[in-house]
Amino acid sequence: MRAITRLSCFLLAAMVPLACTTLDPAQTPTQPDVTSAAYPERIDQFGNPVIMGPGQRGNSASRPPAKDGERYFANGPFEVDPKTVARIDRPDWLTSLSGPANKRNHAPGPFPEEKMAELRERARGLPANPRIPQQQQANAGDLVAGAPASTSGFAALDSGDCCGGSGVSVPPDPEMAAGKNHVIVAVNSAFAVYAKAGGGPVLGPLAFEDFFNLPECGSTFDPNVLYDESADRYFVGIVGNGQGADYCVAVTQTDDPTGAWNVYSVPVAFGGNFFDFPHAGIGVDAIYVGANMFASSFVESRVLALDKTAMYNGAQSLPVTSRSIGSVFTPQPMNLHGFLDGTWPANGEHFFIANVLAGNTWNGDDLVVFSWDNPFTSDLSAPAPFELATATAVAGFPVDQPQPGRRAAILDGGDWRVQDAEYRNGSIYMVQTISCNPGGGTVNCLRWAEIDPQSATVLDAQIIASSGQFRSYGDGAANVCNDYAVGFTKTSTSSLPGVWASVAREAGVTGPEIELKAGETAYTSFQNRRQPNRWGDYTGMTIDPDGERFWYLGEYPVDNGLSTNWGTWVASFTLDSCGGGNPGVDPVSIDSFTASPDTIDPGVSSTLAWTVSEADACDLDGEVVNPVSGSTAVSPQATTSYTLFCSNTDSSDSATVTVTVNAVGGGLVITGATGRKVRGVKYVDLTWIGTDSAGQVTIERDGSPVVGSPTADDGSFTDNTGQKGGGGYSYEICESGTSNCDTATVNF
């Protein structure tokens, strides 16, 4: 086992890491020389490498203007085909991620940590509040339509999916978007695309720095992922460079996130300050972003508008406008939903919600709404205040959170910043973490509210809480029936951190909550020597374009064998009162799934064909396919089984066929020897046939056994050479104890 000994953290002067990454010394990435005339390779529309010159350098060609509200332009566009980007492969040796503790145990707030610690200590003494109802737990069938099978889910990215396997970011900051056929899952360092029908990723995971491939887009953190229902496009944004100076954005050229993207980088170091905790929202005429700006301490908050028509068209000049909004904290732009059901706003006025800062106070109860009528011609409106204490009770500051075990790590509970601003049917829905005392002592609770942005009126507000249970990092969305669902982390001294959800179906009443994914083990990280450990800083809930199905990306501790073990889980569900359990929706049926011929010789193809009834989406071993009928040719080198999985909002079906490959006479044959690089390290993928598949094979590279040889005779092996650069290798594979061998050469 190779030891990981180096910790690389992204620091801001007296501030502390927003993200930390442990790196293997042999795979430490070199930083690009941004002063040189030669720049790293970028990919054109044909997948060919392009060397950029001085006139196209990334992080010095354009800076934010000094004049507030003045229009400036992003760098780009650069076209990227994600299929040409190297997928992250987790090395066999990756088991331990260690290093000095992250010096920052909570996300940066508007006040010094000493002040925040005082707020936490004060919250631990909150008196019991009889106005807070005890949250009830329920089975899945009580929340969603029909049987528990109506709630579906799958494991997504975890702590091993980072940086080519050489490290991990803490916390992960998971976010997701759901389109017509795909969902995108993102964490601080990587993203992946999944078919909505389930299964493994159809693209990725890809490291953000490899995807953007720009000098200013390395060392990424704070991802944003959106789906624009009106344009059928996906958007990804993330802070680059580890210095908060650039916001790297990409949009799909079509409705297919596995196809080409337009990539830009937006300079955001206003006044030389650090751009932190951005959140984005789809608007009518722009994509809006709100963020906090830091120097050695909090300076101001800012909002940006990116011309989305120009971005979608791949315009050479992407107009950007930014304005300061002064002493408010974490401005959340509303994110539009409802285009397909006709409730999309008629005009471009865009609203934001933010916490109020008044001098040296920040109470979590007082907030503001402000709007931007036209970001390219008008100023922001005056903020309109509203408060939530009257509707729900006064909020305490979130406290650190327990998990089971005397020596288990304490988890960071966050603060009371607004976590989201989701638009539906004329309302904005928001949620925040607070602390409260429902009767058994202070715990972390969730407070959500429905706001009329035009009048800054609180239409509904509720608290989700129960004695002894800590809830945090909520995110929500509303369906076409105005039901509001909140996903969150729940933990206690007797239950592991897990992925949970609750739904409000009528004003003043929050329904029972359900567990979507249980924690598999206690959470640990390389921060354990310094408490609390970072968790969050946020999670992601969204609504399907159909307006009925909720999608949630939550965080939980996964038993993945790593010493830093956060995982993410994608869950989806509908409500029986709004599209779920509709007796008019027939169950999915795979009417036929065949392989013809089903027995072949090596090098010969077989055709897989299928017909399906009542499915919304299908995938064939993770690849999205036509949900009605289709066919595809396959040429396996060894006997292989293929699985077709199809689903609609209420049901699913699957079928499997096997293509048998005849044994080859004349002995072992190497059928594939392909070289590739992961962060510069050379890997070789080997495949072979013509053995009895009952024992082992020996593999030699340039006359010496490779690491792992002899290995199981399963027809494939990946050789991690541990070397960089060019050159070539000669391989010999032999059936152990015999002269049944073959050779192959690989060149880089």
Secondary structure as UniProt FT lines:
FT   STRAND          6..9
FT   TURN            13..14
FT   STRAND          20..23
FT   HELIX           25..27
FT   TURN            34..35
FT   STRAND          41..43
FT   TURN            45..46
FT   STRAND          49..51
FT   HELIX           54..56
FT   TURN            68..69
FT   STRAND          72..73
FT   STRAND          75..80
FT   HELIX           82..84
FT   TURN            92..93
FT   HELIX           113..123
FT   TURN            124..125
FT   TURN            130..131
FT   HELIX           140..143
FT   HELIX           148..150
FT   STRAND          152..158
FT   TURN            159..160
FT   HELIX           163..165
FT   STRAND          169..170
FT   STRAND          175..178
FT   STRAND          182..186
FT   STRAND          190..195
FT   TURN            196..197
FT   STRAND          201..207
FT   HELIX           208..212
FT   HELIX           215..217
FT   STRAND          221..228
FT   TURN            229..232
FT   STRAND          233..240
FT   TURN            241..244
FT   STRAND          246..252
FT   TURN            257..258
FT   STRAND          261..267
FT   HELIX           270..272
FT   STRAND          274..282
FT   STRAND          286..294
FT   STRAND          298..307
FT   HELIX           308..312
FT   TURN            313..314
FT   STRAND          319..326
FT   STRAND          328..333
FT   TURN            339..342
FT   STRAND          350..356
FT   TURN            359..360
FT   STRAND          366..372
FT   TURN            375..377
FT   STRAND          384..387
FT   HELIX           389..392
FT   TURN            406..407
FT   STRAND          422..424
FT   TURN            425..426
FT   STRAND          427..436
FT   STRAND          443..452
FT   TURN            453..456
FT   STRAND          457..464
FT   TURN            467..468
FT   STRAND          470..478
FT   TURN            480..481
FT   STRAND          484..491
FT   STRAND          498..504
FT   TURN            507..508
FT   STRAND          513..517
FT   TURN            526..529
FT   STRAND          540..543
FT   TURN            545..546
FT   STRAND          550..557
FT   STRAND          566..573
FT   TURN            576..577
FT   STRAND          578..579
FT   TURN            580..581
FT   TURN            583..584
FT   STRAND          589..596
FT   STRAND          599..600
FT   TURN            602..603
FT   STRAND          606..613
FT   STRAND          617..620
FT   TURN            621..622
FT   STRAND          623..625
FT   STRAND          629..634
FT   STRAND          640..647
FT   STRAND          652..661
FT   TURN            665..666
FT   STRAND          669..678
FT   TURN            679..680
FT   STRAND          681..689
FT   STRAND          696..701
FT   TURN            702..703
FT   STRAND          704..705
FT   TURN            707..708
FT   STRAND          711..712
FT   STRAND          716..724
FT   STRAND          728..735
FT   TURN            736..737
FT   STRAND          741..747
//
